[in-house]
Amino acid sequence: MRDDNCLFCKIIGGEIPSSKVYEDEYVFAFRDINPQAPVHVLVVPKEHIPCADAVDAANSVYVAKCFEAIAKIAKAEGLDKGYRVINNCGEYGGQSVQHLHFHLVGGVKLSEKIL
């Protein structure tokens, strides 16, 4: 399912350009336009899922496929010393695009602090 008003759905569909780093049947991944680390990739399911609250038995395969892709992308990006995966859910969680996505961040030693 696609949301025609969704920024990430438009990126997945090729209507908005991106710096793609990975794509398969379930997942699309691209470089963040405002990177917070040397490697900052957004990993999104091709199915429009608004946020983590909307994950259910019918669409959870997309989440599993995202994490399978994250491992592949991390290896391809040389993140052998580690990385962080972040998901923001809802307004108070800092979610700015209402399409489930995971931030893969690395390439530098990250602080143990989250905030």
N, C-alpha and C positions, 0 to 999 in steps of 0.2 A: 504494500500500500504506500502511496506517495501523497504528500501534502504539498500542493502547488504553491503555497505561501511560505514554505520552509526553505531557508537559506541552504541548509545542508542537502536537502532533496534536490535543489537546483544545482549544487556543486556535483553531486553524484550523477545527475542527468547530463552534465556537461554544459549547462546553460551559463554557469559562472565558472571562470577559469580557476584552477588550483594547481598547486605543486604536488601532484600525485606521487606517492611513494609505494603504494600497494593497492591491488584490487583483486578480488575474486568474486565468486557468485553471491556471497553474503556480506562482504565488507569492502569499504572504501576508506583509504587513509591518505592524508595529505598534510603538508607542513602548515603549522599555525602561522598566520600572518603577523602575529605579535608574540614571537617566541620568548619564553621565560628561561630558556637554557639553550645550549648549543644544539641539542636535538629536542624538538617539540613538535610532535606529530599528533594530529587528531585522528582517531580511529572511530569510524561510525558504521553502524549497521545500514545496509541498503534498504531495509524495511524501516518505514517511519515509525519509531517508537518515541513518544514525547519525552519520557524521562525514566529513571530507574523505577519509579512507582508504577509504571505501566508494563513492566516486564511480567509475563505470565507464562503458563505452560505452552501456549500457542506460539509465542515468539522468542522464548528463551534460547532457542538454538542460535539466534543471531548474537546473543551475548557470548555464548560459548565460542562461536566462530571469531568474534572480536578478540577474545583472549588468545585464541590460537594464532591469529594474525599478529597480535602484539609481540608474542615470542619471536616470530619470524622477522618482524620489522626491527626489533631490538638487536637481534643477531646481525642483520644486514647493516644496521647503523653503527655497529661496533660497540654496543653497550654491554660489553662483557663484564664490566666491574659493577653493574647494577643500574637501575632506573626506577622511576616512580610512575604509577598509573593512577590518575585522578579522575573521578566522576563527580560532577556537580549536579545536584537535583533540586529543582525549584528555586524560587526567588531568594530565599534565605540561604540556600546552598551555593548561590553565585552562578546559577545556570543562565547563560545569556542567549543561547539558541535552544529552542524547545524541540530538540532531536537528540536522543540519547547519544552520548559520545564520551570517549575516553581520551584523556590527555596522556600521551607517552612522553615523559620528560627525562632527559639524561644528558650525558656527555660532560658532566661536571659533578664533583662531590656535592650532594644535596644535604642540606641541614636536616637533622632529625625532627625539627619542629615543623608542624604542619601550617601553623599560622604565624 
